[in-house]
Amino acid sequence: MNPRQSWTLAYVVVATLLLFWLQGVLQGTAATETVPYSQFEQALADGRISEVAISDQTLIGRLKEPVGNKTRWLTVRVEPALAARLETYKVPYTRVIESTWLRDVMSWILPSLVFFGLWFFLIRRLVNQQGAGSFLNIGKSRAKVYVMRHTGVNFADVAGVDEAKQELVEVVDFLKHPEDYGRLGAHIPKGVLLVGPPGTGKTLLAKAVAGEAGVPFFSMSGSEFVELFVGVGAARVRDLFEQARLTAPAIIFIDELDALGRARGAFPGLGGHDEKEQTLNQLLAEMDGFDTSSGVIILAATNRPEILDPALLRAGRFDRQVLVDKPDKKGRIDILNVHARKVRLHPQLSLEAVAAITPGFTGADLANLVNEAAIVATRRKADNVTLADFTAAVERIVAGLEKRNRVLNPKERLAVAHHEMGHTLVALALPDTDTVHKVSIVARGIGALGYTIQRPTEDRYLMTQAELQRKICVLLGGRAAEKLMLGHISTGAADDLAKATQIAREMVMRYGMDESLGCVSHDSNRVVPYSMGENLFMPPSNPVSEATQQKLDAAIAGLLSHNLERATRILSTNRTLLERCSQELLKVETLDSEALKVLTADMVQEPALS
C-alpha cells in the first residue's frame, strides 16, 4: 500500500472515532438537566431517582421515568445541616459554584510576567552598557537614513573645494538622469572615495550630494559596523546594502572608512579571522556583487588612505578617489562668505583680508574662526564684527587662550622678552620670511610664556633650501638672543628646538639637501602604503649603514649649528636695537606689526657672509 494512502486511511479512522465520541458527549449533555438541590432532594424522597453518581461538588441522578426528554438530573451538593435547616422554610434552594479559574491562572501568570519583564529590562540595560545593542536588532544596520528635506545641505553650502564638488555633481546628475550616461555605453563609478585632511568638508560634501539628488541617503560610520559579537559587522553590511537596493536609487555613505577598511594582515599576532576582517571581506563582496545600473552609489571618506586595504582601492570598487584638500585663498574667501551669512559684519570689513591671515586653515577651522570672532565682538559689546575681532580669534586658535594670571618673576619676564624679540628681529632681518604680525610676552595656551605670530602672505606649495634654512634661523633666534644678552640659556626654547630639528632632519634625510650625502633619500620613518609590501604596524628597518647614519647625524647638527651662528650674528649686529625693543616689550607686553615697524626703522639687515 502507498504510504500516503495509509496515512489518509488513518486520518479517516481517527476522525470517525472523534465523531462518535463527540456525538456521545452531546447526547449525554442533551439528556441531562440541571435542577436546584431542593428539587433533587424532593425527587429522592418521592422515589423518582433510581441511582446517583456522586462527585466532590455535584450529584447526578438517573430518573426512573424521563421528564420530557431528560433522563438525568444534575445538582450541586449542599451541606446536610444547611439543607435540613433550609427545608424547614419550604423554599427552593441550590448551591452556585463560583468560577475561580481566571484568578487561579492569573495567580501563576502575573508573577511570571513580572519576573521575566524585570529580567529582560536588567539584561537589556546591561547589554546596552556593554555596547552590544539590542538582541533582536544586533545584526541590523544602524545607518541613519536621510532624504532631501532632512539633510538641509546642498552644493550652495559647500565652498572652497570646487574640483571635488564638480566630481560629485556628476554623481548627482547620474542619479537624476541615468539614461544620459548609458547612451554611449558609459556607467557611473561604483564608489567614490573622498580623501583629505580632517576638517576639509568630506562629510559635508556627501550630505550635499544627498540634498541635491533627493534620494535616500544611508549614512554610517566605519566603527559602527564592528560590535562585541563575532559576525555582527558582516550582518550589518549585508543589511545596509539590502536596504539600499530596496530603496534604489540611493546613496550609501561610510564615514571614517579606515576604521573598517584597514589593510588585512596588519595585525599578524591576531590571525586572519578577527571581526574587522570578516566585516571588510563582506564589504568587498557586496561592492563586487551589485550592479551600477541599480542606482546604488557608495561614497566613503577617510583621512588615512595609506592604511586602506588595496582590494578596496582597486578599479571596480572605489573607482574614483577625490582629493578634498585645504582651500587656497580664493577658497577661503568663499568659505568665509558661507559662514559669515549668520554673522553681522562691519560694513568696511573685507573677508579677503581675513583670508590673507588664515593660510593653512581648513573649512572647519574657518567656521570656528567666524564663531570665535563673533564671540570676541559680543564680549566687547560691539554692534558688529571687525577685522580686529578676527585677528584676536586667529591668535586664540593659533596660540591658545591668554593666561594673564600666570605671573612671572622679573628674571623670567626679561628672558621671555629677549627670547621673543630674538625671533622677531631675526625674522625681520632675513629676506623673504613670513610677516611678523604680533609679538607678546603674555602667556597663552598650556606652556607658551610668550609668542611671536608669523603668518605667510600667500599660499605656498613648495619651499626652497634657502627658505627652509631661514625658518630654522628664525626658530633659533630666541635661543641666540638669550645666550647673547643674558649669558645663559633656558628651557624656553624646547619647542623651537624640536621644530628646527625636525626641519633639519627632513632636509637631510628626506629632501637630499646636503651636498656631502648627495641626492639620496634616507627617510626610513616615512609611512609606506601597505600595497608596497611593508607592514604598517611594525617598526621599519634602518636601511642605512652605521657610517652613513653618523654622516646624517653630523649633517643635521651642522645645519642647526650654522643657523644658530647666523642668528647670533644678526642679533649681535643689532644688539642695541634688541635691548631697546626688549625693554619696550617688557613695558607694553604686546607689540603689533605697526609698532614693530616704527621700532625697527634703523635695523641692519643680515650682513653679507665673508
ABEGO torsion letter per residue (X at the ends): XBAAAAAAAAAAAAAAAAAAAAAAAAAAAAABBBBBAAAAAAAAAAGABABBBBBAABBBBBBABBBEABABBBBBBBBAAAAAAAAAAGBBBBBBBBBAAAAAAAAAAAAAAAAAAAAAAAAAAAAAAAGAEBAAAAABBABBBBBAAAAGBBAAABBGBAAAAAAAAAAAAAAABAAAAAAAGBBBBABBBBBEBBGAGAAAAAAAAAAAAGBBBBBBBAAAABBABBGAAAAAAAAAAAAAAAAOBBBBBBBGAAAAABBBGABAAAEAABAAAAAAAAAAAAAAABBAAAGBBBBBBBABAAABBAAAABBGBBABBBBBBBBBAAAAAAAAAAAAAABBBBAABBAAAAAAAABGBBAAAAAAAAAAAAAAAAAAGBABBBAAAAAAAAAAAAAEBBBAABBBBAAAAAAAAAAAAAAAAAAAABBGBBBBABBBABBBEAABABBBBBBBABBBABBBAAAAAAAAAAAAAAAAAAAAAAGBBBAAAAAAAAAAAAAAAAAAAAAGABAAAEBBBABAABBBBAAAGBBAABBBBBABBAAAAAAAAAAAAAAAAAAAAAAAAAAAAAAAAAAAAAAAAAAAGBBBAAAAAAAAAABBBBBBBX
